[in-house]
Amino acid sequence: MNHLAIILLGSNLGDRLNNLTEAEACIKTFASSIELTSKTYQSTAWGKTDQPDFLNKVISIKTNLIPTELLNKLLEAEQKLKRERLEKWGPRTIDLDLLFFDDLVYADDNLQIPHPGIASRRFTLIPLCEIYNDFPHPIYGVTLQQLLNNCTDQGKVEIFDSENQ
């Protein structure tokens, strides 16, 4: 069965744009298809703010994997792209977050779906809303656009213009 999975890609170390491109290429190897891709956004770091700005984008894929298998594939892709987990919310070459899996609500020791940080993070909601603004959040019962409208995060999030960087 083909499931819709929505993934946030982020990078703030090294060649950030290339890191996102490489991550998307890794994801293509285990996705049935890539459905939608947001623009790339530059945002200030969240949680631990004394680090370089991030580039983020959201993609949706079709997959035959179950959520835990998909998480393992995303973690393998992070390892391939030299992700090091040195501190919570610290700088990283790549970060791949599984945001949604169909309309599933799921939690175990390693995975929570929908991702618990969605509603409080503009850097997630802005690219999400670009491609899925009417997507209903299965826990909150409101659309992603409504979550963005009510988000109190003040972090800067702008479309990334690689020509001016």
C-alpha positions, 0 to 999 in steps of 0.5 A, a space after each residue: 500500500 502506498 502511504 503519504 509521508 511528509 518529511 522536513 529536511 534541514 541543514 546548517 553545516 557545510 554546503 547546506 544546499 547540497 546537503 538538502 539535494 543529497 538528502 533528497 537523492 537518498 530519499 528517492 532511493 527508498 520512496 515510491 515517488 516524490 510527490 511535492 517539494 516546497 521551496 528552500 527556506 533560510 531560517 534562524 536556528 530554533 531551540 539552540 540559537 547560537 549557531 548558523 542559519 538553517 536551510 529547510 524544505 518539506 517534501 512529500 513522498 509515497 512509500 510502501 514502508 511502515 513508519 518505523 521502517 521509514 524512520 530507519 531509512 531516514 536515519 541511515 540517510 542522515 548517517 550517509 550524509 555525515 550527521 553527528 549527534 553531539 548535542 540536542 538541537 545542535 548544528 548538523 549537516 542534515 536533519 530529516 524529520 518525519 512530520 506526517 504519515 497519512 493521518 496516522 497518530 502513533 508513538 513509541 520510544 523512537 518515533 512520534 507521528 505527527 512530529 510533536 514540534 510542528 505547531 510551534 515552529 515557523 521553519 516547519 509550518 511555512 514550507 509545509 503550508 506552501 504545499 499542504 496548507 489545508 492538510 488537517 492536523 490529526 491531533 489538533 483538528 485544524 489545518 496547517 495554515 490555521 496552526 501557522 496563523 496561531 504560531 507564536 514562534 518569532 524566528 526569521 524564515 525567508 525563501 532562500 535565494 542562492 544567487 545572493 548568498 
